[in-house]
Amino acid sequence: MVIDKLQLVWSSLPNLLEGALVTIKLTIAGLGLGIILGLPLAFGQIYGNYLIRGLVSVYERVLRSIPLLVILFLIFYGFPNAGIKFSPFIAAVLGIGLRSAAYQSQIYRGAIQSVSGTQMKAALSLGMNRVQAFIYIILPQAVRIAIPPFANEAAIVLKDTSLAYALGVIELLRHGSYIIATTFEPMTIYLTIAAIYFIMTVTINTILGKLEERMKIPGIGVEGGSR
């Protein structure tokens, strides 16, 4: 019996790994869109005028309050009513990325605000504008601070990609459902899927943990001592 289960897992691995590759692509694309949108949102919330801060606040609160599955359905099934159609993969990336941007904006906002405000004043006194000071002075320091919470967000996004199953994206979970439909072994396949998700999540956290260690500057981040 055990040998049969192991043989099933072994024979299913190629298809499951193919689905895992799609899951990784969804994760990278979703996180990338989140970064592209999240940084300007954080910048606007900190340095923008009253109107910009209000708009950013509405965006992040709305997107953080709606379940991701509902966002995916709105994009994939709702947008066609306005004449805008997306493939399942693109719709999944948009939904995951837009929601992740709301969370990432708060990660970056906290990281930016943890950098001493006197550094922005010093940069402005040297003739930089706010954007230049942000890019060259504040952002490099904020990135180091943002890595740990970003690692947590990356793990969440990786697991949330399983919801793309509902749009018909052939990712890890859907590949597993195809195998279950022909083998009638849900427990074995779902345990294998869970193990693959676990390995991918641990890998992401390990890589980002190494990056944090590599970028760490002694004395930055801990008052009165080195990290």
C-alpha positions, -999 to +999 in steps of 0.1 A: +000+000+000+027+024+010+047+015-022+016+022-043+012+056-027+049+065-033+046+053-069+015+075-074+034+105-059+064+099-081+043+095-113+023+127-104+053+149-097+060+160-133+024+174-137+024+189-102+058+205-108+045+220-140+016+235-120+041+247-094+060+266-121+028+284-130+023+291-093+058+306-091+051+328-122+019+340-106+037+348-074+065+367-091+042+387-114+018+395-085+046+406-062+062+426-091+029+445-097+026+450-060+060+466-058+054+488-089+022+502-073+030+499-037+061+522-037+043+551-053+013+546-030+036+547+001+054+578-013+020+595-018+007+586+016+038+601+033+047+630+011+015+637-008-010+665-002-043+660+015-061+647-016-034+622-026-031+609+010-069+605+010-070+586-023-042+563-013-059+556+020-092+547+003-074+524-021-055+505+005-084+502+029-108+490+001-084+465-014-075+451+020-111+448+030-123+427+000-115+390-002-091+382-029-115+357-045-141+385-049-115+408-065-105+380-089-142+375-099-147+412-103-118+415-127-124+383-147-162+383-148-171+419-142-147+438-165-161+421-197-193+440-191-173+471-197-157+456-228-124+447-211-115+411-212-085+394-196-071+359-199-074+339-166-037+342-160-036+380-165-068+385-144-052+365-116-020+385-118-040+418-117-061+407-088-032+394-068-010+424-076-036+450-069-044+435-035-007+429-027+000+466-036-024+477-008-005+456+017+029+464+004+022+501+005+018+498+043+050+478+045+069+505+026+052+533+045+063+519+078+098+513+066+101+548+051+088+564+083+113+545+104+141+564+086+149+596+105+131+626+091+162+647+095+177+628+066+150+641+042+156+677+056+193+673+051+189+661+015+165+690+008+190+715+022+216+701-003+194+710-032+176+677-038+139+677-044+117+653-025+117+626-052+155+627-055+159+626-017+135+597-015+152+576-043+188+582-032+187+587+005+155+573+021+146+543-002+180+524+001+176+524+039+139+516+038+144+486+016+166+469+043+139+475+069+111+463+046+126+429+038+113+409+068+076+420+063+080+417+026+091+381+031+058+375+049+038+391+022+056+370-004+046+338+014+010+350+016+009+358-021+024+324-030-003+306-011-031+330-024-022+320-060-042+288-053-073+310-057-064+314-094-079+279-096-113+295-096-106+313-128-094+282-146-056+289-143-039+256-145-016+261-115-006+236-088-040+230-073-058+225-106-031+201-118-037+182-086-075+181-092-069+166-126-048+139-111-074+132-084-101+129-110-083+100-126-066+083-095-093+089-069-066+095-043-073+129-029-054+125+004-022+114-012-023+142-039-033+170-015-006+160+009+019+161-020+006+195-030+008+207+006+045+195+007+053+214-025+037+246-011+057+241+021+090+237+002+083+268-020+073+289+011+104+279+030+126+286+000+112+321-004+117+329+033+152+315+032+162+335+001+148+367+015+164+360+049+198+356+032+192+389+013+183+406+046+215+393+062+236+404+032+221+439+031+223+444+069+243+474+081+257+470+117+241+497+139+211+503+117+178+491+131+188+486+167+192+516+190+225+518+206+242+487+192+249+466+161+225+440+147 
